[in-house]
Amino acid sequence: MSNRLFQGIIYQMKDAVDRVIGVIDETGVVISCSELGKIGEVRQGIRDELSYTSEVTTLGGYTYRSLNAATKSEYTVFVEGEDKTAEKLSMLLAISLGNIKVLYDEKHDKSSFIKNIILDNILPSDIYIKSKELHFSNDVSRVVFLIKFTGKNDVIPYEILQNMFPGKNKEYVISVGEHDSVLVKEVKANIDMHEVEKMARAIADTISTEFYSKVSIGIGTVVDNIKDLSRSYKEAQVALDVGKVFDTEKDIISYDNLGIGRLIYQLPTSLCEMFLQEVFKKGPLESLDRETLMTIQAFFENNLNVSETSRKLFVHRNTLVYRLEKIRKLTGLDLREFEHAITFKVALMVKKYLSSKPAKY
């Protein structure tokens, strides 16, 4: 990662510095350079020369300086030329890249720390100790986004998100699978979930328009303590799993808005089958044809309003009443009665849940 980190900064400096600049690693290999053709060159003896002389030396038309002489950094910067200007430029380059690397290493350590928390790879008693070591704020509101990339991508999902959220201490990107990444984001206290969903929508839209990739995003609840990030991550997982069953058309799903689907998803399948048998004593759900099921769906979407539903379906009110009466005779449930409508709605969701698990039936 340091190679890409250094190359990104050097590339931005290239137009401001009219000399060749770059970085070599502990083996003397050029790993970053403003002149791309020099990357991979081996420059022998530079490390030894620096260790015997001082933090800066000149050799073969270049000025070399250790990235951090005090800590004996494994990286060395170089600038074309052996004059005073080259020496000053090498100092500026070493200071800039050194500070950036410190921030990156700190960020990397914090990301690893968060990954261990969400995956339950750290004891609760050790969380507070480690957070103090890393100067990590414990009592800050944060939310977990589980971002699942679908289809084939030319770019690695983790790198896409890293490019979107580079070097910010309030956002941490963690890879949890080949196609799955987690974004832990700091948010303001008492934030409304609609605002969080807007953030997720902005992320999905950016990935779609700039990287031509499609994603589904599960959102956990907002937590105020670092140890609860694990719970928010599990909730984001449940949101995606439940969404695949009950909200197949949605790509942004929050745990808070799963409704009754969350409850059904946690029920034993044997209990679900028993429920369906009890509800449809007079006739099975399969006895309803496609047109009838579409009528039922429209009736629910229009809040059990007969007039509004008939208008949306472009049928006469009496035709809709006839269809509802037919449903009552087949199933024993009159959807015009609120309790019957709730029972039928839940039954449809239970049936959908069971159909999503064909391997067990």
C-alpha positions in Angstrom: 0.0 0.0 0.0 2.9 2.4 0.7 4.0 2.1 -2.9 0.6 3.4 -4.1 0.5 6.0 -1.3 3.9 7.4 -2.3 3.2 7.3 -6.0 0.0 9.1 -5.7 1.6 12.0 -3.8 4.7 12.1 -6.1 2.4 12.2 -9.2 0.6 15.2 -7.8 4.0 16.9 -7.1 5.4 16.2 -10.5 4.2 19.4 -12.2 5.3 21.6 -9.3 8.9 20.1 -9.2 10.9 20.3 -12.4 13.2 17.5 -11.3 13.0 13.8 -11.0 11.8 12.7 -7.5 11.1 9.4 -6.0 11.3 6.8 -3.2 13.4 3.6 -2.8 12.7 0.8 -0.3 15.1 -1.0 2.0 16.4 -3.2 -0.8 17.4 -0.2 -2.9 14.6 -0.7 -5.4 12.8 2.4 -6.8 9.2 1.9 -5.8 7.8 5.4 -6.7 9.0 8.0 -9.1 7.8 11.0 -11.1 9.5 9.4 -14.1 7.6 6.1 -14.4 10.3 4.4 -16.4 12.7 4.4 -13.4 10.3 2.4 -11.2 11.9 -0.9 -10.6 15.5 0.3 -10.9 18.0 -0.9 -8.3 20.2 1.6 -6.6 22.8 -0.3 -4.6 24.7 1.1 -1.6 22.4 4.1 -0.9 21.2 2.6 2.4 24.7 1.8 3.6 25.9 5.2 2.6 23.2 6.9 4.6 23.9 4.8 7.7 27.6 5.7 7.7 27.3 9.4 6.9 24.2 11.4 7.8 20.6 11.6 6.9 21.4 13.0 3.5 24.0 12.1 0.9 24.6 12.6 -2.8 25.5 10.0 -5.4 25.4 9.6 -9.2 23.7 13.0 -9.8 21.0 12.5 -7.1 20.5 13.7 -3.5 19.2 11.0 -1.1 17.6 11.5 2.3 16.1 9.0 4.7 12.4 9.4 5.1 12.8 9.5 8.9 16.4 9.4 10.2 15.3 9.2 13.8 13.4 6.0 13.4 15.7 4.6 10.7 12.9 4.4 8.2 13.1 1.7 5.5 12.3 4.3 2.9 14.6 6.8 1.2 13.6 9.8 -0.9 15.7 11.1 -3.8 15.8 14.2 -5.9 17.6 14.8 -9.1 20.7 17.0 -8.6 23.5 17.4 -6.0 23.0 21.1 -5.3 21.5 23.0 -2.4 18.1 23.2 -4.1 18.1 19.4 -4.4 18.9 19.1 -0.7 16.1 21.4 0.3 13.6 19.6 -2.0 14.7 16.3 -0.5 13.9 17.6 2.9 10.5 18.9 1.9 9.8 15.5 0.2 10.9 13.5 3.3 8.8 15.6 5.6 5.7 15.4 3.4 5.9 11.7 2.7 6.9 10.9 6.3 3.9 12.7 7.8 1.6 11.1 5.3 3.0 7.6 6.1 2.5 8.2 9.8 -1.1 9.1 9.3 -1.6 6.1 7.0 -0.1 3.7 9.5 -2.2 5.1 12.3 -5.3 4.8 10.1 -4.3 1.3 9.1 -3.9 0.3 12.8 -7.3 1.8 13.6 -8.9 0.0 10.7 -7.5 -3.4 11.8 -8.7 -2.6 15.3 -12.3 -1.9 14.0 -12.2 -5.1 11.9 -11.3 -7.1 15.0 -14.3 -5.5 16.8 -16.9 -6.1 14.1 -15.7 -9.7 13.6 -15.6 -10.4 17.3 -11.9 -11.1 17.2 -11.1 -9.1 20.3 -12.2 -9.5 23.9 -14.5 -6.8 25.2 -12.1 -6.0 28.1 -9.3 -5.4 25.6 -11.4 -3.0 23.4 -11.0 0.0 25.8 -7.3 -0.7 26.4 -6.6 -0.8 22.7 -8.7 2.2 21.9 -6.7 4.3 24.4 -3.4 3.1 22.8 -4.7 4.2 19.4 -6.3 7.5 20.8 -9.6 6.2 19.4 -12.8 8.0 20.5 -15.1 5.6 22.3 -18.2 7.6 22.8 -18.9 8.8 19.3 -22.0 7.9 17.2 -21.1 5.6 14.3 -23.0 3.5 11.9 -22.0 0.4 9.9 -22.7 0.1 6.1 -22.2 -3.4 4.6 -21.6 -2.9 0.9 -22.1 -5.9 -1.3 -20.8 -5.6 -4.9 -22.8 -7.6 -7.5 -21.5 -8.9 -10.8 -18.0 -8.8 -12.1 -15.8 -5.7 -11.4 -12.6 -4.7 -13.1 -11.7 -2.8 -9.9 -11.4 -4.4 -6.5 -14.4 -3.3 -4.3 -12.2 -2.5 -1.4 -10.1 -0.1 -3.5 -13.1 1.6 -4.9 -14.3 2.5 -1.4 -10.8 3.5 -0.4 -10.7 5.9 -3.2 -14.0 7.3 -2.1 -13.0 7.7 1.5 -9.2 8.3 1.5 -7.3 9.2 4.7 -10.3 10.4 6.7 -10.2 9.6 10.4 -14.0 9.6 10.7 -14.5 6.9 8.1 -12.9 3.4 8.0 -13.1 1.0 5.1 -12.7 -2.7 5.9 -12.6 -5.7 3.5 -14.7 -8.6 4.8 -14.8 -10.7 1.6 -14.1 -10.8 -2.1 -17.2 -8.8 -2.9 -18.1 -7.3 0.5 -16.7 -4.3 2.3 -17.7 -2.5 5.4 -17.7 1.3 5.9 -17.8 2.4 9.5 -18.8 6.1 9.4 -19.0 8.7 12.2 -22.3 10.5 12.3 -23.8 13.3 14.4 -25.6 12.2 17.6 -29.3 11.5 17.2 -29.2 11.5 13.5 -32.4 10.4 11.7 -32.2 7.1 9.9 -33.5 8.8 6.7 -30.3 10.9 6.7 -28.2 7.7 7.0 -30.1 6.1 4.1 -29.4 9.2 2.0 -25.7 8.7 2.7 -26.0 5.1 1.6 -27.9 6.2 -1.6 -25.1 8.7 -2.4 -22.5 6.0 -2.0 -24.4 3.6 -4.3 -25.0 6.3 -6.9 -21.3 7.3 -6.9 -20.2 3.7 -7.3 -22.7 3.2 -10.2 -21.9 6.4 -12.1 -18.1 6.6 -11.6 -17.1 2.9 -11.3 -20.0 1.3 -13.3 -20.6 -1.2 -10.5 -23.9 -2.2 -8.8 -24.1 -2.6 -5.0 -26.5 -3.5 -2.3 -26.1 -1.7 1.0 -27.2 -3.0 4.4 -27.3 -0.5 7.2 -27.0 -1.3 10.9 -28.4 0.9 13.7 -26.4 3.9 14.9 -24.4 3.0 18.0 -22.8 5.3 20.6 -20.1 3.0 21.9 -17.3 1.4 20.0 -18.0 -2.1 21.4 -21.4 -2.0 19.8 -20.0 -1.8 16.3 -20.1 -5.6 16.2 -23.9 -5.5 16.8 -24.4 -2.8 14.1 -22.4 -5.0 11.6 -24.5 -8.1 12.4 -27.7 -5.9 11.9 -26.4 -4.8 8.5 -25.9 -8.4 7.5 -29.4 -9.3 8.6 -30.7 -6.3 6.7 -29.2 -7.6 3.4 -30.3 -11.2 4.1 -33.9 -10.2 4.9 -33.9 -7.7 2.0 -33.1 -10.5 -0.4 -36.3 -12.2 0.6 -38.9 -9.5 1.2 -37.5 -6.4 -0.6 -35.9 -7.8 -3.7 -36.3 -4.5 -5.6 -34.5 -2.4 -3.0 -30.7 -1.9 -3.0 -30.6 0.2 0.2 -32.0 -1.7 3.3 -31.7 -0.5 6.9 -32.2 -2.8 9.9 -34.5 -0.3 11.5 -37.0 -0.5 8.6 -37.2 -4.2 8.1 -40.5 -4.3 10.0 -42.2 -7.7 10.4 -39.9 -9.3 7.9 -37.1 -9.3 10.5 -39.4 -11.3 12.9 -40.4 -13.8 10.3 -36.7 -14.3 9.2 -35.9 -15.4 12.7 -38.7 -18.0 13.1 -38.1 -21.7 12.7 -39.3 -23.0 9.4 -41.3 -25.7 11.0 -43.3 -23.0 12.9 -43.8 -21.1 9.6 -45.2 -24.2 7.9 -47.6 -24.8 10.8 -48.8 -21.2 10.6 -49.7 -21.5 6.9 -51.6 -24.7 7.5 -53.6 -23.1 10.3 -54.3 -19.9 8.3 -55.4 -21.7 5.1 -57.6 -24.4 6.5 -60.3 -24.0 3.8 -57.9 -23.9 0.9 -54.2 -23.6 0.3 -52.5 -20.4 -0.9 -51.6 -22.1 -4.1 -55.3 -22.2 -5.1 -55.2 -18.4 -5.8 -54.3 -17.5 -9.4 -51.9 -14.8 -10.5 -54.7 -12.2 -11.2 -56.1 -12.7 -7.7 -52.7 -12.4 -6.0 -52.1 -9.1 -8.0 -55.4 -7.9 -6.8 -54.5 -8.7 -3.2 -51.2 -6.9 -3.5 -52.8 -3.8 -5.0 -55.4 -3.8 -2.2 -52.7 -3.8 0.4 -50.7 -1.1 -1.4 -53.8 1.1 -1.3 -54.4 0.6 2.4 -57.4 -1.6 2.0 -59.3 1.1 0.2 -61.8 -0.5 -2.3 -62.4 2.6 -4.3 -58.8 3.6 -4.7 -57.7 0.0 -5.5 -60.4 -0.4 -8.2 -59.3 2.9 -9.8 -55.6 1.8 -9.8 -56.5 -1.6 -11.3 -58.9 0.0 -13.9 -61.8 -2.2 -12.8 -65.3 -1.5 -11.6 -65.8 -1.3 -7.9 -68.2 -4.2 -8.0 -65.7 -6.3 -9.9 -63.1 -5.7 -7.1 -65.7 -6.6 -4.4 -66.5 -9.8 -6.3 -62.8 -10.7 -6.3 -62.5 -10.0 -2.6 -65.5 -12.2 -1.9 -64.0 -15.0 -4.0 -60.9 -14.8 -1.9 -63.0 -15.0 1.3 -64.7 -18.1 0.0 -61.5 -19.8 -1.0 -59.5 -18.9 2.1 -62.0 -17.9 4.8 -60.3 -14.5 5.1 -62.1 -11.3 4.3 -59.4 -8.8 3.4 -61.8 -5.9 4.1 -61.5 -6.7 7.8 -58.3 -5.3 9.3 -57.4 -8.4 11.4 -57.9 -10.8 8.4 -55.9 -8.5 6.2 -53.0 -8.5 8.7 -53.1 -12.3 8.9 -53.1 -12.7 5.1 -50.3 -10.2 4.7 -48.1 -12.1 7.2 -49.0 -15.4 5.6 -47.8 -14.1 2.2 -44.5 -13.0 3.7 -44.1 -16.4 5.5 -44.8 -18.2 2.2 -42.2 -16.0 0.5 -39.7 -16.7 3.2 -40.2 -20.5 2.9 -39.9 -20.3 -0.9 -36.5 -18.6 -0.5 -35.2 -21.7 1.3 -36.0 -24.5 -1.2 -33.1 -26.7 -0.1 -34.7 -27.5 3.2 -38.1 -28.5 1.8 
